[in-house]
């Protein structure tokens, strides 16, 4: 029987199939699961060239359709009776009224997901070289934008929502195709990045904003543990820092005591998880990472 703790780590999808015979083995899909918080990135194959794109303002209409076809989300993963549900607290696409829920089982080392409310089958493969250290944070900036940072071993995912809300049940492709280039860039300005902690740097290998690839996320926790600064870039390409308030931090019991001592009676929610992570950023360049995050599958 699968439990939430069994899903800790990085998972890549090799297959999704539907009852009518359709299947997809070409979309890049990565799901990084923390103690309960998670992030997920899904990118269509055959992307256009982004060689001349260094920032949001450099994106052109030739890029818009492919970018708008991406998917990704972040939130909380939890059991729901016999099934499991990915509660999406932010979504790259327009939110749906249909729950993201499925039944999970292991078969010959493959995590098999069967849809609960929609019929489908997905095959997932764990590709984490290590699951320690690990932690997950839910964050909010001064504008109220939601963000997530999840680290498991030397793999991380960072998710930042867009500044404008998408209509529920809409189509991002349709929205982008029906507006000006400036408006399209605003709609597409939602970052979900996957990368690796290497040599003290948090290097992005894949991103819903491809110009972020190879950038160093460079996260820095405040001394009181209540906020985190993350390296960013303005729409015009100027280096900047995005400051986040941590509203929820998943740590183990030992670290919970330490964090509570630091933060006192602040509004930070600290959740205990079953495996012992550390909030230090591991400097480990000896692990062979199984996926070239910058290339195609």
C-alpha positions in Angstrom: 0.0 0.0 0.0 1.4 3.4 -1.0 1.8 6.1 1.5 2.6 9.8 1.0 6.1 9.3 2.5 6.8 6.7 -0.2 6.6 9.4 -2.9 9.4 11.6 -1.5 11.8 12.6 -4.3 11.9 13.4 -8.0 9.7 11.4 -10.3 9.7 11.5 -14.1 6.8 10.2 -16.2 7.4 7.8 -19.0 3.8 7.3 -20.1 0.3 8.6 -20.0 -2.4 6.5 -21.7 -6.2 7.0 -22.2 -8.9 4.4 -22.8 -9.4 5.5 -26.4 -5.9 4.3 -27.3 -4.1 7.7 -27.2 -0.8 7.9 -25.3 2.0 10.3 -24.8 5.6 9.3 -24.1 7.3 12.5 -25.4 6.2 15.3 -23.0 8.8 16.0 -20.3 7.1 15.6 -17.0 8.9 16.0 -13.6 7.2 15.9 -10.2 9.2 16.7 -7.1 7.6 15.6 -3.9 8.5 17.0 -0.5 7.0 15.8 2.8 3.6 17.1 1.6 4.3 20.1 -0.5 5.2 19.4 -4.2 5.9 21.0 -7.5 5.4 19.7 -11.0 6.6 20.8 -14.5 5.4 19.5 -17.9 6.9 20.7 -21.2 5.9 19.7 -24.7 8.6 18.2 -27.0 10.2 20.1 -29.8 10.4 23.6 -28.3 11.3 26.6 -30.4 14.7 28.1 -30.1 15.2 30.4 -27.2 18.9 31.2 -28.0 18.2 34.9 -28.4 15.9 35.2 -25.4 17.5 36.6 -22.3 14.4 37.9 -20.4 10.7 38.1 -20.5 10.6 41.1 -22.9 12.6 39.1 -25.5 9.9 36.6 -25.9 8.2 36.8 -29.3 4.9 35.5 -30.8 6.8 32.5 -32.2 7.4 31.4 -28.6 4.0 32.1 -27.2 2.1 29.0 -28.4 4.7 26.5 -27.1 5.0 28.3 -23.8 1.2 28.4 -23.4 1.0 24.6 -23.9 3.2 24.0 -20.9 1.7 22.7 -17.7 2.8 22.8 -14.1 1.5 23.4 -10.6 2.4 23.3 -7.0 0.6 22.7 -3.8 -0.1 19.9 -1.3 -0.2 16.1 -1.9 -2.4 14.1 0.4 -4.3 10.9 0.7 -8.0 11.1 -0.1 -9.6 7.8 1.0 -8.2 5.0 -1.2 -6.8 7.6 -3.6 -4.4 10.5 -3.5 -5.0 14.1 -4.5 -2.6 16.8 -5.7 -4.2 20.0 -4.3 -3.1 22.7 -6.7 -2.4 25.9 -4.8 -0.9 27.5 -7.9 -1.4 26.4 -11.5 0.4 27.4 -14.7 -2.8 26.7 -16.7 -6.3 27.9 -16.0 -7.7 26.1 -12.9 -10.1 23.3 -13.4 -13.1 22.2 -11.4 -12.0 18.6 -11.8 -9.8 17.3 -8.9 -6.3 16.1 -9.7 -6.7 12.7 -8.0 -5.6 9.1 -8.7 -5.0 5.7 -7.3 -1.3 4.8 -6.8 0.4 1.4 -6.7 3.9 0.0 -7.4 4.5 -2.5 -10.2 8.1 -3.8 -10.7 9.5 -0.5 -9.3 7.2 1.7 -11.4 4.7 3.9 -9.6 1.4 3.5 -11.5 -1.2 6.2 -11.3 -4.8 5.5 -12.3 -7.2 8.4 -12.6 -10.0 8.6 -10.0 -12.3 11.1 -11.7 -10.9 10.9 -15.3 -9.8 7.6 -16.8 -6.0 7.5 -17.5 -2.9 5.6 -16.5 0.5 7.2 -15.9 3.8 5.5 -15.2 6.3 7.3 -12.9 10.0 6.5 -12.2 11.9 7.8 -9.3 15.1 9.4 -10.4 16.3 11.0 -7.1 19.9 10.0 -6.4 19.3 10.8 -2.8 16.3 12.0 -0.7 18.4 13.8 2.0 18.5 16.6 2.9 15.0 17.7 2.1 12.6 20.5 3.0 9.7 22.4 1.4 8.5 26.0 1.9 5.3 27.7 0.9 5.9 31.4 0.4 4.2 34.7 -0.4 5.7 38.0 -1.6 4.6 41.6 -0.8 2.2 41.5 -3.7 0.5 38.4 -2.4 1.9 36.2 -5.1 2.3 32.6 -4.1 5.6 30.7 -4.3 7.0 27.3 -3.4 10.5 25.9 -2.9 11.1 22.2 -2.6 14.5 20.5 -2.2 15.0 16.7 -2.0 18.7 15.6 -2.1 20.5 17.7 -4.6 17.3 18.4 -6.7 15.1 21.4 -6.3 12.0 22.9 -7.8 10.9 26.5 -7.5 7.5 27.8 -8.4 6.3 31.4 -8.6 2.8 32.3 -9.7 2.0 35.1 -12.2 0.8 38.5 -11.0 -2.5 38.2 -12.9 -5.2 35.6 -12.3 -6.3 33.4 -15.1 -10.0 32.7 -15.7 -11.2 29.4 -14.2 -11.8 26.8 -16.8 -10.3 28.8 -19.6 -7.5 28.0 -22.1 -4.1 29.7 -21.8 -3.4 29.0 -25.4 -6.6 30.8 -26.4 -5.9 33.7 -24.0 -2.4 34.2 -25.3 -3.4 34.0 -29.0 -6.2 36.6 -28.5 -4.1 39.4 -26.9 -1.2 41.7 -27.6 2.4 40.6 -27.2 2.7 42.6 -24.0 -0.4 41.1 -22.5 0.8 37.6 -23.6 4.1 38.0 -21.8 2.3 39.0 -18.6 0.1 35.9 -18.9 3.2 33.7 -19.5 5.2 35.1 -16.6 4.8 32.1 -14.3 8.0 30.4 -13.3 8.3 26.7 -12.5 12.0 25.7 -12.5 13.7 22.4 -11.9 17.4 22.3 -11.1 20.2 20.9 -9.0 22.3 22.0 -6.0 25.9 21.8 -7.2 29.0 23.3 -5.8 27.1 25.7 -3.6 25.0 26.9 -6.5 21.3 26.2 -7.2 21.5 25.9 -11.0 18.3 25.8 -13.0 18.2 23.1 -15.7 14.6 23.4 -17.0 12.1 26.1 -16.6 8.7 27.3 -17.8 10.6 30.5 -18.6 13.5 29.0 -20.6 15.7 32.1 -20.3 16.1 31.1 -16.6 18.0 28.0 -17.6 21.6 28.0 -16.1 20.6 30.8 -13.7 21.6 30.4 -10.0 18.5 30.6 -7.8 20.8 31.5 -4.9 18.3 31.2 -2.1 19.2 32.9 1.2 17.2 32.4 4.4 16.9 35.3 6.8 18.5 34.8 10.3 15.1 34.6 11.9 14.0 31.9 9.4 10.9 33.8 8.5 11.8 34.9 5.0 13.9 33.9 2.0 15.5 35.9 -0.8 15.8 34.4 -4.3 17.7 35.7 -7.3 15.4 36.8 -10.1 15.4 38.9 -13.2 13.2 41.8 -14.3 11.2 41.7 -17.5 13.9 43.9 -19.1 16.7 41.6 -18.0 18.0 43.4 -15.0 19.2 41.2 -12.1 16.9 41.5 -9.1 16.1 39.8 -5.8 12.6 38.6 -4.9 11.9 38.6 -1.2 9.5 36.0 0.1 7.8 35.6 3.5 7.7 31.9 4.5 4.2 31.0 5.5 4.8 27.3 5.9 8.0 25.3 6.3 8.1 21.5 6.4 10.9 20.3 8.7 11.4 17.3 11.0 10.8 17.3 14.7 14.3 18.3 15.7 14.4 21.2 13.3 10.9 22.1 14.4 12.2 22.8 17.9 15.1 24.8 16.5 12.9 26.8 14.2 10.4 27.5 16.9 13.1 28.8 19.2 14.2 31.2 16.5 10.8 32.4 15.3 9.0 32.5 18.7 5.4 33.4 18.3 5.5 34.6 14.6 2.9 33.7 12.1 5.1 31.0 10.4 3.5 27.6 10.3 6.1 24.9 10.9 5.0 21.3 10.1 6.8 18.2 11.2 7.6 15.5 8.7 8.7 11.9 9.2 12.1 12.0 7.6 15.0 14.2 8.9 15.8 17.0 6.4 18.3 19.7 7.0 17.9 23.3 5.9 21.6 23.7 5.1 22.4 23.7 1.4 24.4 20.6 0.6 27.6 21.2 -1.4 27.8 17.8 -3.1 29.1 17.5 -6.7 29.8 13.8 -6.6 26.3 12.4 -7.3 25.7 11.4 -10.9 22.3 13.0 -11.9 20.4 10.7 -14.2 18.7 13.4 -16.4 20.2 16.1 -18.5 17.8 18.8 -17.3 18.7 21.1 -20.1 18.1 18.7 -23.0 15.3 16.7 -24.4 14.3 13.3 -22.9 
